[in-house]
Amino acid sequence: MIEDLLAANRAWSKAKQEKDPKFFLRLAAQQSPEYLWIGCSDSRVPANDIVGRDPGEMFVHRNVANLCTPSDLNFLSVVQYAVDVLKVRRILVVGHYGCGGVLASLGEPNNGLVDHWLGPIRALAVEKKAELDALPDPNARHDRLVELNVLHQVALLNDNPIIINARARGQAVGIHGWVYSLKNGLVTDLHAPIPVGAVDPGPSPRKVGLEAGPAPVAAAPATPILSKKRNLFGRSK
Ligand code: ZN
């Protein structure tokens, strides 16, 4: 019932303020997250809860099967804003075992529009067919494709012009590939076997939380990408 959700919301707000009377005042005044989370839309994978972060600590983008598709305007907008404006220092690409989107990619494409969205995973499964077929258990093949998908998305993100341009400016952006287990609530770091940062972000100079001071202002908004496009078409001055 919708009324139950609203009642739960009031109880949550009340509990938060009883624990920390200035919590919402600080939250409303700024947004300065340390992390960008790119995860699956699956209702069983709540981004902030899994890593014990409060509102304000993590910028979140979710889609079916946690894809970093370079043609997805929504995804690109989130990454650009998170990197260029919010200056997040670490991006977490988080898949999860038991992902229905990945499982659908292993079967017949009879799920409607979502099959088009999942096309990149289907292509990845074809590319990795020998490795997947070597696994005797269907669940093991599913789990491995979940991992391969995360690694592939990390690689795509690593090659994204938004990330490349940020690093060219000297901005440290670390990218991490994780897989979450629905069975025990634990995250596994896949230690993506590619360079994950031209500049390692290292220890954060910020305090994680809501007392980190004003949100940083972008020193150089996303003009490099635009400039390059203009150069490509010979229209820059
Ligand atoms: Zn999923």
Boltz pocket constraint, residues with backbone or C-beta under 6 A from the ligand:
constraints:
  - pocket:
      binder: B
      contacts: [[A, 40], [A, 41], [A, 42], [A, 64], [A, 65], [A, 66], [A, 96], [A, 98], [A, 99], [A, 100], [A, 101], [A, 102]]
      max_distance: 6.0
